Amino acid sequence: MVTPVNMSRETALRIALAARALPGTTVGQLLEILHQQIDGPLTEESLQGVSVTDLKIGLAGSEEDVDMLDTPMTALKDAVRILWGEAEVDSLPHPVKLERMPEGSIRVAIASNNGEQLDGHFGSCLRFLVYQVSAREAALIDIRSTLDVALAEDKNAWRVEQIQDCQVLYVVSIGGPAAAKVVRAGIHPLKKPKGCAAQEAVAELQSVMAGSPPPWLAKLVGVGAEERVRFAVSDEDEEAAKA
């Protein structure tokens, strides 16, 4: 999204984030509503004059249709707080600074919208939680906001750049073109459609790392080629025994 003339970057970001908070509302639709409600240019100051009622009327189309509006009141309030610049960051975990990188560890990005949860879609998540993970140790080392994506021309490429130092990506979902860019960057995407606690996903990955990891994961953690072949053969034998 290109910042409109005379609109500051902060103003554009607030509008983009407010639109995201309103189900089924695009940035363009919200811009139209704001222009109808605000007399003059859209600025950080003028956005502070927008009320929940203004958004309700704008989204409904008229005062007569407000009662038919399906948008939840909580979403309307969240959008107004964002426009005002008063939205509070939800309860986020605190990253730690590692003195050393655990042996055989990899870096894992988790698409998240709330707290320490794996609950984000690649193309719309609010942030990436980044963990350093080995079979025995795991630590949250960074939280990378995606707020600036609203100003990027290629949003998928921008998101990939934010996690280009990671080897694994967990998401609720990811589209084909985006997944291709992730893979080209050397990152292995893993989907958990129902989501879960981020630490739960990390623990599951650790369990696989400590057992017989698939060849792609074994390579990442530094397992030699011969050992990777042994893991693959062992997995085939196990599947045959189950049959």
Buried (B, 14 or more C-beta within 10 A) or exposed (E): BEBEEEBEEEBBBBBBBBBBBBEEBEBEBBBEBBEEBBEEBBBBEBBEEBEEEBBBBBBBEEEEEBEEBEBEEEBBBBBBBBBBBEBEEEEBEEBEEEEEBBEBBBBBBBBBBEEBBBBBBBBBBBBBBBBBBBBEBBBBBBBBEBEEBBBBEEBBEBBBEBBEEBBBBBBBBBEEEBBEBBEEBEBBBBBBEEBBBBBBBBEBBBEEBEEBBEBEBBBBBEBEEEEBEBBBEEBEEEEEEEE
